[in-house]
Each structure stands twice: as C-alpha cells, then as structure tokens.
Amino acid sequence: MQIKRNVLLNPGPATTTDTVKMAQIVPDICPREKEFVSMMKQMRKDLVRIVHGDLNKYTSVLFCGSGTITMDVCINSLLPKGKKILIINNGTYSMRAVEICEYYNLPFVNFDCPIDEIPDLNQVEQILKENQDIALVYTTHNETGTGILNPIKEIGFLVHKYSAVFIVDTISTYAMKPIDIEKDNIDFCMASGQKELMAMTGLSFVIGNTELIKKSAAYPKRSYYCNLYM
C-alpha cells in the first residue's frame, strides 16, 4: 500500500495494519442478506470468547458509535424502575458515567474517590449495605488518564453479595488485559473495535448476561436506539 503510515500514540483509535485496511475493500454487502447476518453472528460469538464467556450464558450486542455509546446503553437500559445505580468514580471515564446518570435523571450514588487511588472496598460494601435499593454498580476497569487498574473481581464479589448487577467499562482493557467475565464477577462489559482490537473505528459492543438482558425488557425505556434489549 502506497500510503503514509502514522504511528498513533494516543489510547485509541489505534494504528491499523495494512491487512485491516485491505479487508475493507470487498464487494458491497446488504445488511439484510444472509452473508452479512452470518458474518455478524460469528463476530458476536468471537467477542464473547475473548472474555472467556460461555455462549450459553453470555451474548454480545453491537452498536455504531464510540465507546461512550456503550456506557450510555448499559446505564440507561439496565436500571430497574425505583432502583439506584452506584458509580465507583475515580477518574475521567467513571465521571462520564455520572454525567450520563445526570442526563437521564437517574437516581444514583456517586462514590467519589481520589483519582490516584483504587477504591476502598470497605467503603464500597458500606454503601451497598446502607443503600438496599442499589440494583446496579458501575466502574471503570482501567482509568486511561492515570493508569489506575481497579480491582474488578473484588468489587464484583461485593456487588453480587448484595444482589446487584455489575457493569465494567473495559474499553481500554478488552483484549489487552486478561478478563474472564465469569471468574471476574462481571455481568456486563464493553469496548470498541478501534482500541486493542486495532480495527476500524465506529463499532462498539456490549458483552453481557443474556438472561439479564431479557429481564431488562420490563425496565423503563429511556432511549430508542441506545437500548440493550431492543
């Protein structure tokens, strides 16, 4: 390929290889046809396998947009009526989750932690103990701005101890850090193609528990396109 190659030093989009670029030069495919559907089904299965998910329990859902669209999707889709979400907030991207809650007027608890420290697990448990109406807990695996790697397995254990659902922003760790969705106590995680997968930008996805997605069909519909069940 006679094009200039730049090495991108930002956290994403990542530099794409010649093979990735050339893979786009194919005959046009109608998204209503079986060839496209077959390709999409296989991709969805492979995305689950990357986090060692059992395809009988977990699925993936694709969206056109940056990683932020999947944050929006999970937060607005998975909160039951009359319940609260806990945001474990120790950086820019978990703060974005707070802003999404504010935008939708969702009831939430903002556990605001120092950006250079991992969250205090004792305090997380105390919040869960004092707020029995927390049904959803959200945190970022890796805060890109500081490099803080949050202890998701330990947080997820507490979340499940108090019968809540655990969402993890894995946008900067998916396919980069080892993740086992079951062993790490994750119910939902998310990422974008242009990050560690080094694909083209514009495709993001949520990986999560299929039964919990079906259950969310009864929750308030806060968005038409950004809804996980729909």
Secondary structure as UniProt FT lines:
FT   HELIX           18..22
FT   TURN            23..24
FT   TURN            31..32
FT   HELIX           34..50
FT   TURN            51..52
FT   TURN            55..57
FT   STRAND          58..64
FT   HELIX           67..77
FT   TURN            81..82
FT   STRAND          84..89
FT   HELIX           92..104
FT   STRAND          108..112
FT   TURN            115..116
FT   HELIX           121..130
FT   TURN            132..133
FT   STRAND          134..140
FT   STRAND          142..143
FT   TURN            144..147
FT   STRAND          148..149
FT   HELIX           152..161
FT   TURN            162..163
FT   STRAND          165..169
FT   TURN            171..176
FT   TURN            181..185
FT   STRAND          188..192
FT   TURN            193..194
FT   TURN            196..197
FT   TURN            201..202
FT   STRAND          203..209
FT   HELIX           210..215
FT   HELIX           216..218
//
